[in-house]
Amino acid sequence: GWMKSMPLSERTVRTRTNRGLGMSPEQVLLWGRVVAGMSELEATLRTVASVSHEFGYEDASGFTRLCKQRLGQGPRLVARNGGTERVVAAWRQFFPDLPAD
């Protein structure tokens, strides 16, 4: 996967993300995609489907499902009601040991 393109071994990447962030590299990537997608939805008039595809989802349903599971609303509503800030706040609820900004 994507970790093979990293200049570190997969084991080192896993160890560093687990120690530094308290989450797996996959969780970091997942949340990063959500934050990036929310930022794009907040800043543009693009569709959820178009943003979902750009940030690695095969279709809008995967992005929508993740938003509903983690944030309680679909991506368009989240973007209108706090967007990126709301995603970061939710991230901190799931990973309370994250270092402050």
C-alpha positions in Angstrom: 0.0 0.0 0.0 0.8 3.6 0.4 3.3 3.1 3.2 5.7 1.5 0.8 6.3 4.9 -0.7 7.5 6.3 2.6 11.2 6.7 3.3 10.7 4.7 6.5 9.9 1.1 7.1 6.2 0.2 7.7 7.1 -0.9 11.2 8.8 2.5 11.9 5.8 4.4 10.5 3.4 2.3 12.6 5.5 2.8 15.8 5.9 6.5 15.3 2.2 7.2 14.6 1.1 5.0 17.5 3.5 6.6 19.9 3.2 10.2 18.7 -0.5 10.3 17.9 -2.0 7.3 19.6 -3.5 5.9 16.4 -2.5 3.8 13.4 -1.3 5.2 10.1 -4.6 4.1 8.6 -6.5 6.2 11.2 -4.3 9.2 10.5 -5.0 8.8 6.7 -8.7 8.4 7.3 -9.1 11.5 9.4 -6.8 13.4 7.1 -9.1 12.6 4.2 -12.1 13.7 6.2 -10.5 17.0 7.2 -9.4 17.7 3.6 -12.8 16.8 2.2 -14.6 19.0 4.8 -12.3 21.8 4.0 -13.1 21.5 0.3 -16.8 21.3 0.9 -16.7 24.4 3.1 -14.7 26.4 0.6 -16.5 25.4 -2.7 -19.8 24.6 -4.2 -18.6 21.2 -5.3 -20.7 18.1 -4.9 -20.1 15.6 -2.2 -19.6 13.0 -4.9 -16.9 15.0 -6.6 -15.1 15.8 -3.3 -15.4 12.1 -2.2 -13.8 10.9 -5.3 -10.9 13.4 -5.1 -10.1 12.3 -1.6 -10.0 8.6 -2.3 -13.5 7.3 -1.9 -14.9 5.2 -4.7 -18.3 7.0 -4.4 -20.0 9.4 -2.1 -21.6 6.8 0.0 -18.3 5.8 1.8 -17.6 9.4 2.7 -21.2 10.0 3.7 -21.3 6.9 5.9 -18.0 7.8 7.6 -19.3 11.4 8.3 -22.6 10.0 9.7 -20.7 7.4 11.9 -18.1 9.8 13.3 -19.9 13.2 13.2 -23.6 12.3 13.3 -24.5 14.1 10.0 -23.8 13.8 6.4 -20.9 15.8 4.9 -22.9 18.6 3.4 -24.6 19.3 6.8 -21.3 19.0 8.6 -19.7 21.5 6.2 -22.5 24.0 6.8 -22.4 23.5 10.6 -18.7 23.8 11.7 -17.0 21.8 9.0 -13.3 21.4 9.5 -13.4 22.6 13.1 -16.1 20.1 13.9 -14.1 17.3 12.4 -11.0 18.2 14.4 -13.1 18.4 17.6 -14.5 14.9 16.8 -11.0 13.6 16.2 -10.0 14.8 19.6 -12.9 12.9 21.2 -11.8 9.7 19.5 -8.1 10.4 20.3 -8.0 12.4 23.5 -4.3 11.9 23.9 -3.4 13.9 20.8 -1.0 16.8 21.4 -2.6 20.3 21.3 -2.0 22.4 18.2 
